[in-house]
Amino acid sequence: MKDSLKKPKPTLESLLRESQVITGKDLIKRAEDRKKEQVLFQEALEFEERHRKPKT
């Protein structure tokens, strides 16, 4: 018989370190960050529209 070397199963800690597992806290934080970025983007668009120089 062959003695094949199997990969050791990854531990939860190693998966968390490699960001292959997302915890609930991380998911909530990502959603909040997306909302903040969307608000900033909208504010930037409004600012640009207010201060846009008309084309002549």
A tleap script that builds the chain and sets N, CA, C and O, in Angstrom:
source leaprc.protein.ff14SB
mol = sequence {
  NMET LYS ASP SER LEU LYS LYS PRO LYS PRO
  THR LEU GLU SER LEU LEU ARG GLU SER GLN
  VAL ILE THR GLY LYS ASP LEU ILE LYS ARG
  ALA GLU ASP ARG LYS LYS GLU GLN VAL LEU
  PHE GLN GLU ALA LEU GLU PHE GLU GLU ARG
  HIE ARG LYS PRO LYS CTHR
}
set mol.1.N position { 0.823 -1.183 0.000 }
set mol.1.CA position { 0.000 0.000 0.000 }
set mol.1.C position { 0.867 1.247 0.000 }
set mol.1.O position { 1.981 1.274 0.522 }
set mol.2.N position { 0.308 2.259 -0.602 }
set mol.2.CA position { 1.029 3.523 -0.633 }
set mol.2.C position { 0.757 4.285 0.643 }
set mol.2.O position { -0.354 4.267 1.174 }
set mol.3.N position { 1.756 4.935 1.113 }
set mol.3.CA position { 1.584 5.842 2.247 }
set mol.3.C position { 1.470 7.253 1.687 }
set mol.3.O position { 2.474 7.939 1.491 }
set mol.4.N position { 0.256 7.669 1.436 }
set mol.4.CA position { 0.056 9.017 0.881 }
set mol.4.C position { -0.059 10.012 2.031 }
set mol.4.O position { -0.700 9.751 3.049 }
set mol.5.N position { 0.574 11.140 1.837 }
set mol.5.CA position { 0.517 12.185 2.848 }
set mol.5.C position { -0.707 13.039 2.599 }
set mol.5.O position { -0.862 13.629 1.529 }
set mol.6.N position { -1.555 13.099 3.572 }
set mol.6.CA position { -2.746 13.936 3.469 }
set mol.6.C position { -2.444 15.296 4.075 }
set mol.6.O position { -1.642 15.424 5.000 }
set mol.7.N position { -3.104 16.301 3.533 }
set mol.7.CA position { -2.974 17.629 4.115 }
set mol.7.C position { -3.663 17.622 5.463 }
set mol.7.O position { -4.732 17.030 5.614 }
set mol.8.N position { -3.062 18.275 6.443 }
set mol.8.CA position { -3.771 18.372 7.725 }
set mol.8.C position { -4.984 19.272 7.572 }
set mol.8.O position { -4.963 20.247 6.820 }
set mol.9.N position { -6.033 18.934 8.291 }
set mol.9.CA position { -7.239 19.754 8.225 }
set mol.9.C position { -6.946 21.113 8.842 }
set mol.9.O position { -6.296 21.201 9.883 }
set mol.10.N position { -7.432 22.180 8.192 }
set mol.10.CA position { -7.184 23.512 8.747 }
set mol.10.C position { -7.988 23.718 10.027 }
set mol.10.O position { -9.104 23.220 10.175 }
set mol.11.N position { -7.396 24.454 10.927 }
set mol.11.CA position { -8.087 24.762 12.170 }
set mol.11.C position { -8.895 26.035 11.973 }
set mol.11.O position { -8.664 26.784 11.024 }
set mol.12.N position { -9.828 26.276 12.857 }
set mol.12.CA position { -10.649 27.478 12.768 }
set mol.12.C position { -9.777 28.731 12.867 }
set mol.12.O position { -10.005 29.715 12.162 }
set mol.13.N position { -8.795 28.683 13.735 }
set mol.13.CA position { -7.903 29.836 13.899 }
set mol.13.C position { -7.141 30.136 12.612 }
set mol.13.O position { -7.005 31.299 12.231 }
set mol.14.N position { -6.644 29.100 11.938 }
set mol.14.CA position { -5.889 29.331 10.711 }
set mol.14.C position { -6.803 29.861 9.613 }
set mol.14.O position { -6.390 30.703 8.815 }
set mol.15.N position { -8.049 29.372 9.566 }
set mol.15.CA position { -8.988 29.885 8.574 }
set mol.15.C position { -9.338 31.340 8.847 }
set mol.15.O position { -9.463 32.128 7.910 }
set mol.16.N position { -9.497 31.710 10.107 }
set mol.16.CA position { -9.792 33.096 10.458 }
set mol.16.C position { -8.628 34.005 10.086 }
set mol.16.O position { -8.828 35.115 9.592 }
set mol.17.N position { -7.415 33.526 10.327 }
set mol.17.CA position { -6.232 34.317 9.991 }
set mol.17.C position { -6.146 34.546 8.481 }
set mol.17.O position { -5.751 35.624 8.035 }
set mol.18.N position { -6.513 33.538 7.703 }
set mol.18.CA position { -6.426 33.643 6.245 }
set mol.18.C position { -7.674 34.268 5.643 }
set mol.18.O position { -7.788 34.368 4.422 }
set mol.19.N position { -8.606 34.689 6.482 }
set mol.19.CA position { -9.853 35.345 6.067 }
set mol.19.C position { -10.687 34.458 5.148 }
set mol.19.O position { -11.342 34.959 4.234 }
set mol.20.N position { -10.671 33.161 5.377 }
set mol.20.CA position { -11.504 32.258 4.602 }
set mol.20.C position { -12.839 32.020 5.298 }
set mol.20.O position { -13.774 31.500 4.688 }
set mol.21.N position { -12.933 32.393 6.560 }
set mol.21.CA position { -14.166 32.263 7.310 }
set mol.21.C position { -14.563 33.660 7.769 }
set mol.21.O position { -13.741 34.408 8.297 }
set mol.22.N position { -15.820 33.999 7.566 }
set mol.22.CA position { -16.307 35.321 7.954 }
set mol.22.C position { -17.179 35.162 9.183 }
set mol.22.O position { -18.121 34.369 9.194 }
set mol.23.N position { -16.858 35.916 10.208 }
set mol.23.CA position { -17.676 35.864 11.417 }
set mol.23.C position { -18.829 36.855 11.272 }
set mol.23.O position { -18.813 37.712 10.388 }
set mol.24.N position { -19.806 36.734 12.125 }
set mol.24.CA position { -20.953 37.635 12.091 }
set mol.24.C position { -20.549 39.081 12.292 }
set mol.24.O position { -21.079 39.979 11.638 }
set mol.25.N position { -19.602 39.308 13.205 }
set mol.25.CA position { -19.126 40.675 13.453 }
set mol.25.C position { -18.504 41.268 12.198 }
set mol.25.O position { -18.732 42.432 11.868 }
set mol.26.N position { -17.708 40.447 11.499 }
set mol.26.CA position { -17.078 40.921 10.269 }
set mol.26.C position { -18.126 41.261 9.218 }
set mol.26.O position { -18.003 42.262 8.511 }
set mol.27.N position { -19.150 40.433 9.116 }
set mol.27.CA position { -20.208 40.650 8.142 }
set mol.27.C position { -20.951 41.950 8.425 }
set mol.27.O position { -21.230 42.722 7.507 }
set mol.28.N position { -21.271 42.192 9.689 }
set mol.28.CA position { -21.964 43.421 10.079 }
set mol.28.C position { -21.079 44.632 9.812 }
set mol.28.O position { -21.551 45.653 9.312 }
set mol.29.N position { -19.782 44.517 10.149 }
set mol.29.CA position { -18.858 45.628 9.930 }
set mol.29.C position { -18.735 45.946 8.441 }
set mol.29.O position { -18.704 47.116 8.060 }
set mol.30.N position { -18.666 44.922 7.603 }
set mol.30.CA position { -18.576 45.154 6.160 }
set mol.30.C position { -19.819 45.869 5.648 }
set mol.30.O position { -19.720 46.776 4.822 }
set mol.31.N position { -20.989 45.463 6.135 }
set mol.31.CA position { -22.238 46.097 5.704 }
set mol.31.C position { -22.263 47.562 6.130 }
set mol.31.O position { -22.672 48.428 5.356 }
set mol.32.N position { -21.826 47.843 7.359 }
set mol.32.CA position { -21.784 49.226 7.833 }
set mol.32.C position { -20.794 50.052 7.019 }
set mol.32.O position { -21.068 51.202 6.676 }
set mol.33.N position { -19.642 49.460 6.712 }
set mol.33.CA position { -18.643 50.172 5.910 }
set mol.33.C position { -19.188 50.486 4.517 }
set mol.33.O position { -18.954 51.571 3.985 }
set mol.34.N position { -19.921 49.526 3.925 }
set mol.34.CA position { -20.505 49.761 2.607 }
set mol.34.C position { -21.509 50.910 2.652 }
set mol.34.O position { -21.557 51.738 1.742 }
set mol.35.N position { -22.312 50.954 3.720 }
set mol.35.CA position { -23.291 52.034 3.862 }
set mol.35.C position { -22.584 53.380 3.981 }
set mol.35.O position { -22.998 54.356 3.356 }
set mol.36.N position { -21.511 53.436 4.789 }
set mol.36.CA position { -20.764 54.685 4.954 }
set mol.36.C position { -20.152 55.132 3.631 }
set mol.36.O position { -20.189 56.316 3.297 }
set mol.37.N position { -19.589 54.186 2.878 }
set mol.37.CA position { -18.981 54.524 1.603 }
set mol.37.C position { -20.033 55.033 0.624 }
set mol.37.O position { -19.776 55.964 -0.139 }
set mol.38.N position { -21.228 54.419 0.645 }
set mol.38.CA position { -22.298 54.854 -0.242 }
set mol.38.C position { -22.740 56.279 0.086 }
set mol.38.O position { -22.984 57.080 -0.815 }
set mol.39.N position { -22.842 56.592 1.386 }
set mol.39.CA position { -23.225 57.943 1.812 }
set mol.39.C position { -22.168 58.947 1.365 }
set mol.39.O position { -22.511 60.013 0.856 }
set mol.40.N position { -20.894 58.626 1.546 }
set mol.40.CA position { -19.818 59.524 1.114 }
set mol.40.C position { -19.844 59.730 -0.396 }
set mol.40.O position { -19.627 60.839 -0.885 }
set mol.41.N position { -20.110 58.664 -1.118 }
set mol.41.CA position { -20.178 58.759 -2.574 }
set mol.41.C position { -21.316 59.679 -3.000 }
set mol.41.O position { -21.143 60.515 -3.886 }
set mol.42.N position { -22.484 59.525 -2.370 }
set mol.42.CA position { -23.620 60.385 -2.701 }
set mol.42.C position { -23.314 61.857 -2.391 }
set mol.42.O position { -23.653 62.748 -3.171 }
set mol.43.N position { -22.671 62.097 -1.244 }
set mol.43.CA position { -22.295 63.467 -0.892 }
set mol.43.C position { -21.321 64.048 -1.910 }
set mol.43.O position { -21.425 65.219 -2.274 }
set mol.44.N position { -20.384 63.240 -2.365 }
set mol.44.CA position { -19.412 63.701 -3.355 }
set mol.44.C position { -20.106 64.020 -4.671 }
set mol.44.O position { -19.783 65.015 -5.320 }
set mol.45.N position { -21.063 63.177 -5.070 }
set mol.45.CA position { -21.799 63.447 -6.303 }
set mol.45.C position { -22.584 64.749 -6.205 }
set mol.45.O position { -22.574 65.555 -7.135 }
set mol.46.N position { -23.262 64.954 -5.082 }
set mol.46.CA position { -24.034 66.178 -4.889 }
set mol.46.C position { -23.126 67.405 -4.902 }
set mol.46.O position { -23.473 68.431 -5.487 }
set mol.47.N position { -21.973 67.300 -4.262 }
set mol.47.CA position { -21.014 68.405 -4.237 }
set mol.47.C position { -20.564 68.737 -5.658 }
set mol.47.O position { -20.520 69.904 -6.045 }
set mol.48.N position { -20.231 67.700 -6.434 }
set mol.48.CA position { -19.762 67.910 -7.801 }
set mol.48.C position { -20.860 68.548 -8.659 }
set mol.48.O position { -20.581 69.423 -9.480 }
set mol.49.N position { -22.104 68.108 -8.467 }
set mol.49.CA position { -23.200 68.679 -9.243 }
set mol.49.C position { -23.415 70.148 -8.889 }
set mol.49.O position { -23.695 70.962 -9.769 }
set mol.50.N position { -23.287 70.488 -7.620 }
set mol.50.CA position { -23.479 71.886 -7.197 }
set mol.50.C position { -22.369 72.784 -7.723 }
set mol.50.O position { -22.621 73.938 -8.071 }
set mol.51.N position { -21.154 72.276 -7.786 }
set mol.51.CA position { -20.003 73.108 -8.121 }
set mol.51.C position { -19.492 72.885 -9.541 }
set mol.51.O position { -18.393 73.320 -9.884 }
set mol.52.N position { -20.264 72.230 -10.337 }
set mol.52.CA position { -19.844 71.970 -11.725 }
set mol.52.C position { -19.917 73.255 -12.516 }
set mol.52.O position { -20.883 74.011 -12.411 }
set mol.53.N position { -18.893 73.495 -13.306 }
set mol.53.CA position { -18.899 74.675 -14.177 }
set mol.53.C position { -19.655 74.287 -15.448 }
set mol.53.O position { -19.425 73.221 -16.020 }
set mol.54.N position { -20.549 75.158 -15.874 }
set mol.54.CA position { -21.300 74.841 -17.106 }
set mol.54.C position { -20.375 74.848 -18.325 }
set mol.54.O position { -19.459 75.663 -18.435 }
set mol.55.N position { -20.651 73.906 -19.237 }
set mol.55.CA position { -19.860 73.850 -20.465 }
set mol.55.C position { -20.324 74.970 -21.400 }
set mol.55.O position { -21.516 75.258 -21.507 }
set mol.56.N position { -19.366 75.585 -22.066 }
set mol.56.CA position { -19.734 76.683 -22.973 }
set mol.56.C position { -19.484 76.295 -24.397 }
set mol.56.O position { -19.733 77.088 -25.305 }
savepdb mol mol.pdb
quit
